Amino acid sequence: MSDASHPLLPPATPLLRHGRAAVQIGGVDSADGLLLGPDAGGVASFLRGLDGRRAQRTVLADAVRGGLDRDGIASVLAGLRAGGLLVDLDAADLVASEAGPAAAARTATELPAAVG
């Protein structure tokens, strides 16, 4: 993984509230998930923004601008990768997905399986 990789959390990955302030990512079937908490309330919208279009360095900078801790977010991304929940895209993967709204919707579903 490099700062130039583009992290993608597939849209089908469940984000579930776990108690008042924790968030569970994945793990609702037989696959492993990641539990973030107890102060993970602001992280859920950040996670849904992991659409693979921004480089990791930009993702981290945007997180800091949004009031999140850079090291904490870097740890979350590392945990998602270790659990197989995050897909790292290359710039070349993105070129194939810029064909319009219908192709973008299809690519959002197909691309994680194709590169994972």
C-alpha positions as CSV (number, residue, x, y, z in Angstrom):
1,M,0.0,0.0,0.0
2,S,1.3,3.5,-0.8
3,D,0.0,7.0,-0.3
4,A,-1.0,6.9,-4.0
5,S,-3.4,4.0,-3.6
6,H,-7.1,4.9,-3.7
7,P,-9.0,3.2,-0.8
8,L,-12.4,1.9,-1.6
9,L,-14.9,0.6,0.9
10,P,-17.4,-1.3,-1.3
11,P,-20.9,0.2,-1.0
12,A,-22.3,-3.2,0.0
13,T,-20.1,-3.3,3.1
14,P,-22.5,-2.9,6.1
15,L,-21.9,-0.1,8.6
16,L,-23.8,-0.8,11.7
17,R,-24.2,1.2,14.9
18,H,-23.0,-0.9,17.8
19,G,-24.3,0.8,21.0
20,R,-24.3,4.6,21.3
21,A,-21.0,5.5,19.8
22,A,-19.4,2.4,18.2
23,V,-19.5,1.4,14.6
24,Q,-19.2,-2.1,13.2
25,I,-17.9,-2.4,9.7
26,G,-18.7,-5.7,8.0
27,G,-18.8,-8.9,10.0
28,V,-22.5,-9.7,9.6
29,D,-21.9,-12.9,7.7
30,S,-19.2,-15.4,8.2
31,A,-16.5,-12.8,7.3
32,D,-14.6,-10.8,9.8
33,G,-15.6,-7.3,10.6
34,L,-14.0,-4.4,12.4
35,L,-15.5,-2.7,15.5
36,L,-14.6,0.9,16.1
37,G,-15.4,2.7,19.3
38,P,-16.3,4.1,21.6
39,D,-15.8,7.5,19.9
40,A,-16.5,6.4,16.3
41,G,-19.6,8.4,15.7
42,G,-18.1,10.8,13.2
43,V,-16.2,8.0,11.4
44,A,-19.3,6.5,9.6
45,S,-19.8,9.3,7.1
46,F,-16.0,9.3,6.5
47,L,-16.1,5.6,5.7
48,R,-18.9,6.0,3.2
49,G,-16.7,8.6,1.5
50,L,-14.1,5.9,0.7
51,D,-15.2,5.6,-2.9
52,G,-11.8,4.9,-4.4
53,R,-11.6,8.2,-6.2
54,R,-9.1,9.9,-3.9
55,A,-5.5,8.9,-3.0
56,Q,-4.9,7.9,0.5
57,R,-2.9,11.0,1.3
58,T,-5.9,13.1,0.2
59,V,-8.3,10.9,2.2
60,L,-6.1,11.5,5.3
61,A,-5.9,15.3,4.7
62,D,-9.7,15.4,4.2
63,A,-10.2,13.5,7.5
64,V,-8.1,16.0,9.4
65,R,-10.0,18.9,7.8
66,G,-13.2,17.1,9.0
67,G,-11.9,17.1,12.6
68,L,-10.8,13.4,12.7
69,D,-7.4,12.3,14.0
70,R,-4.9,11.5,11.2
71,D,-3.2,8.6,13.1
72,G,-6.6,7.2,14.2
73,I,-7.9,7.2,10.6
74,A,-4.6,5.7,9.3
75,S,-5.1,2.9,11.9
76,V,-8.7,2.4,10.8
77,L,-7.6,2.1,7.1
78,A,-4.9,-0.4,8.2
79,G,-7.5,-2.4,10.1
80,L,-9.9,-2.5,7.2
81,R,-7.1,-3.7,4.9
82,A,-6.0,-6.4,7.3
83,G,-9.6,-7.6,7.5
84,G,-10.0,-7.7,3.8
85,L,-12.7,-5.0,3.9
86,L,-10.9,-2.3,2.0
87,V,-9.9,-2.5,-1.7
88,D,-6.9,-0.4,-2.9
89,L,-7.4,0.8,-6.4
90,D,-4.7,2.1,-8.8
91,A,-5.2,5.2,-11.0
92,A,-5.5,2.8,-14.0
93,D,-8.5,1.1,-12.3
94,L,-10.2,4.5,-12.1
95,V,-9.8,5.3,-15.8
96,A,-12.0,2.3,-16.7
97,S,-14.8,3.5,-14.3
98,E,-15.3,7.1,-15.8
99,A,-17.8,6.2,-18.5
100,G,-21.0,7.8,-17.1
101,P,-23.6,7.2,-14.5
102,A,-24.7,3.8,-15.6
103,A,-21.2,2.5,-15.9
104,A,-20.3,4.1,-12.5
105,A,-23.1,2.3,-10.8
106,R,-22.1,-1.0,-12.4
107,T,-18.5,-0.5,-11.7
108,A,-19.2,0.2,-8.0
109,T,-20.5,-3.3,-7.7
110,E,-18.1,-5.1,-10.1
111,L,-14.7,-3.4,-9.5
112,P,-14.1,-4.7,-5.9
113,A,-14.5,-8.3,-7.1
114,A,-12.4,-7.7,-10.2
115,V,-9.3,-6.3,-8.3
116,G,-9.8,-8.1,-5.0
